[in-house]
Amino acid sequence: MTSAPSPIVSAYAQLAAAVRHLGYDEGLHQHLRTPRRELHVAVPLRTDAGDLKLFHGYRVQHNVSRGPGKGGLRFSRDVDIDEVRALAMWMTWKCAVVDIPYGGAKGGVTIDPAEHSAAELERVTRRYTTEIMPLIGPETDIMAPDMGTDEQTMAWVMDTYSTSRGHTIPAVVTGKPIAIGGSLGRAVATSAGVVHVTQSALEAQGEKVAGKTVAVQGFGKVGSHAAAIYAARGARVVAVSDVHGGVRDDAGLDIDRLFAHVAAAGTVVGFADADPITNAQMLAMDVDVLVPAAMENVLTAETAPTVRARLVVEGANGPTTPEADAVMEANGITVIPDILANAGGVVVSYFEWVQANQVYWWTAQEIDERLEQRMVMAYDAVAELARRDGLSLREAANVIAVKRVAEAHSIRGLYP
Ligand SMILES: NC(=O)c1ccc[n+]([C@@H]2O[C@H](COP(=O)([O-])OP(=O)(O)OC[C@H]3O[C@@H](n4cnc5c(N)ncnc54)[C@H](O)[C@@H]3O)[C@@H](O)[C@H]2O)c1
């Protein structure tokens, strides 16, 4: 997995295919491809032991034509500028495909959070936030959690930003704790959206989630709740994995007990009453639904030929390379693309931002209903275009998204 190409290669190839389908010229292609702004910052840390360490941080605003930049903050040792560019571009298309009034942005710090104490991560977060302060704000660029960050990280970002302005500004981040203005339903929204689009895809074939077998790669914020929601909807979750390995039980894993095991052990590995399994074995399992919910470049030219699932639902961003897409399409496997499948998180982030701006909070039921409505609407539009134009779901999602962004450019005109 580590030798795979940068995700920017996949992002550029996907955009180029959409541009070809739409018949746009090269000037517009470059305009759609190039980030509006990028900031590279140094993040010095005084460690708990008193040493000085230096980390690199980035914030990229890929496009802001439909609204403020929106996108997560990632802490990972693999973060580099091209990864952040790719993730920012995918945020642009994701917000457009579910039709919420945001552009796309992303941030990252090249740091392994597992190697640092909470106090060190707080100092890194506050210094990074201070360094990118010129770019962020509730009307300009709104952060959310991503890989390696969580609602506590968002609380630190919000506090740092608010302190610098002299008053509380909850709308500068989403995915924050409910006690300081977070939204009900946000913590599980990405996962709920993954299950909603799975249901839509199965319904199109006269089937449903209940009774299906599911394997989930990644047992973090997205994968763990997706596993729980699939199980609650009557599916059999037969395998899950994380960075340390995986576990398998063909009778269906007990997800509540698995959560308890992970809380104690820090990994799914070692879960009693299940067999060990590697990540590679899990990708190749004979299941109805495979959910890559960990990281990029998991389904590649090497691993895609091993996939036996009928439906791949991309909980992660960029798990599939263009070569793998071609292999799976040839093998009759339907892929629900990341920008659609995992958009539930940004949809409820949008709801959180709306609530913060209104200073009025919605009920959990209102959030759940509006999320499902928007995910189903977006899925239906993508599936309809795919049918009409003979496209894959990824191609159709990209075409809808790129067209919406290009329309915004065209209507606004080019300054000066
Ligand atoms: N958090 C969100 O709301 C959200 C929204 C949309 C998309 N995503 C995407 O979903 C993916 C996961 O994000 P998250 O927020 O759940 O992150 P997380 O840090 O909470 O969890 C990541 C999980 O992936 C596992 N993992 C890491 N490297 C792995 C490897 N090499 N092999 C197998 N498993 C590995 C980790 O052990 C962990 O279980 C990312 O691609 C992220 O961009 C997240």
The ligand as an SDF file (V2000), in Angstrom:
LIG
                    3D

 44 48  0  0  0  0  0  0  0  0999 V2000
  -14.2630   11.2900    9.9060 N   0  0  0  0  0  0  0  0  0  0  0  0
  -15.1050   11.6480    8.9420 C   0  0  0  0  0  0  0  0  0  0  0  0
  -16.1860   12.2050    9.1930 O   0  0  0  0  0  0  0  0  0  0  0  0
  -14.7750   11.3540    7.5060 C   0  0  0  0  0  0  0  0  0  0  0  0
  -15.6350   11.8430    6.5240 C   0  0  0  0  0  0  0  0  0  0  0  0
  -15.3970   11.5100    5.1880 C   0  0  0  0  0  0  0  0  0  0  0  0
  -14.3260   10.7000    4.8710 C   0  0  0  0  0  0  0  0  0  0  0  0
  -13.4770   10.2620    5.8430 N   0  0  0  0  0  0  0  0  0  0  0  0
  -12.3660    9.4160    5.4280 C   0  0  0  0  0  0  0  0  0  0  0  0
  -12.5130    8.1330    6.0250 O   0  0  0  0  0  0  0  0  0  0  0  0
  -11.2210    7.5540    6.2410 C   0  0  0  0  0  0  0  0  0  0  0  0
  -11.0800    7.1800    7.7000 C   0  0  0  0  0  0  0  0  0  0  0  0
  -11.2420    8.3680    8.4760 O   0  0  0  0  0  0  0  0  0  0  0  0
  -11.5770    8.3170   10.0340 P   0  0  0  0  0  0  0  0  0  0  0  0
  -12.0410    9.6880   10.3710 O   0  0  0  0  0  0  0  0  0  0  0  0
  -12.4240    7.1430   10.3410 O   0  0  0  0  0  0  0  0  0  0  0  0
  -10.1040    8.1200   10.6100 O   0  0  0  0  0  0  0  0  0  0  0  0
   -9.6840    7.4320   11.9940 P   0  0  0  0  0  0  0  0  0  0  0  0
   -8.3020    7.9160   12.2580 O   0  0  0  0  0  0  0  0  0  0  0  0
  -10.7370    7.6440   13.0300 O   0  0  0  0  0  0  0  0  0  0  0  0
   -9.6620    5.8590   11.6490 O   0  0  0  0  0  0  0  0  0  0  0  0
   -8.8360    5.3200   10.6720 C   0  0  0  0  0  0  0  0  0  0  0  0
   -8.8930    3.7980   10.7880 C   0  0  0  0  0  0  0  0  0  0  0  0
   -8.1310    3.2350    9.7100 O   0  0  0  0  0  0  0  0  0  0  0  0
   -7.2040    2.3010   10.2280 C   0  0  0  0  0  0  0  0  0  0  0  0
   -6.0120    2.2430    9.3640 N   0  0  0  0  0  0  0  0  0  0  0  0
   -5.0320    3.1660    9.2260 C   0  0  0  0  0  0  0  0  0  0  0  0
   -4.0850    2.7160    8.3910 N   0  0  0  0  0  0  0  0  0  0  0  0
   -4.4790    1.4870    7.9970 C   0  0  0  0  0  0  0  0  0  0  0  0
   -3.9120    0.4990    7.1490 C   0  0  0  0  0  0  0  0  0  0  0  0
   -2.7400    0.6940    6.5680 N   0  0  0  0  0  0  0  0  0  0  0  0
   -4.5900   -0.6460    6.9770 N   0  0  0  0  0  0  0  0  0  0  0  0
   -5.7630   -0.8590    7.5800 C   0  0  0  0  0  0  0  0  0  0  0  0
   -6.3500    0.0190    8.3950 N   0  0  0  0  0  0  0  0  0  0  0  0
   -5.7060    1.1850    8.6010 C   0  0  0  0  0  0  0  0  0  0  0  0
   -6.8690    2.8160   11.6160 C   0  0  0  0  0  0  0  0  0  0  0  0
   -6.3110    1.8070   12.4290 O   0  0  0  0  0  0  0  0  0  0  0  0
   -8.2740    3.2460   12.0690 C   0  0  0  0  0  0  0  0  0  0  0  0
   -9.0150    2.1340   12.5070 O   0  0  0  0  0  0  0  0  0  0  0  0
  -10.2180    8.5880    5.7300 C   0  0  0  0  0  0  0  0  0  0  0  0
   -9.9490    8.3110    4.3670 O   0  0  0  0  0  0  0  0  0  0  0  0
  -10.9940    9.8970    5.8390 C   0  0  0  0  0  0  0  0  0  0  0  0
  -10.4920   10.8970    4.9730 O   0  0  0  0  0  0  0  0  0  0  0  0
  -13.6810   10.5760    7.1510 C   0  0  0  0  0  0  0  0  0  0  0  0
  1  2  1  0
  2  3  2  0
  2  4  1  0
  4  5  1  0
  4 44  2  0
  5  6  2  0
  6  7  1  0
  7  8  2  0
  8  9  1  0
  8 44  1  0
  9 10  1  0
  9 42  1  0
 10 11  1  0
 11 12  1  0
 11 40  1  0
 12 13  1  0
 13 14  1  0
 14 15  2  0
 14 16  1  0
 14 17  1  0
 17 18  1  0
 18 19  2  0
 18 20  1  0
 18 21  1  0
 21 22  1  0
 22 23  1  0
 23 24  1  0
 23 38  1  0
 24 25  1  0
 25 26  1  0
 25 36  1  0
 26 27  1  0
 26 35  1  0
 27 28  2  0
 28 29  1  0
 29 30  1  0
 29 35  2  0
 30 31  1  0
 30 32  2  0
 32 33  1  0
 33 34  2  0
 34 35  1  0
 36 37  1  0
 36 38  1  0
 38 39  1  0
 40 41  1  0
 40 42  1  0
 42 43  1  0
M  CHG  2   8   1  16  -1
M  END
$$$$
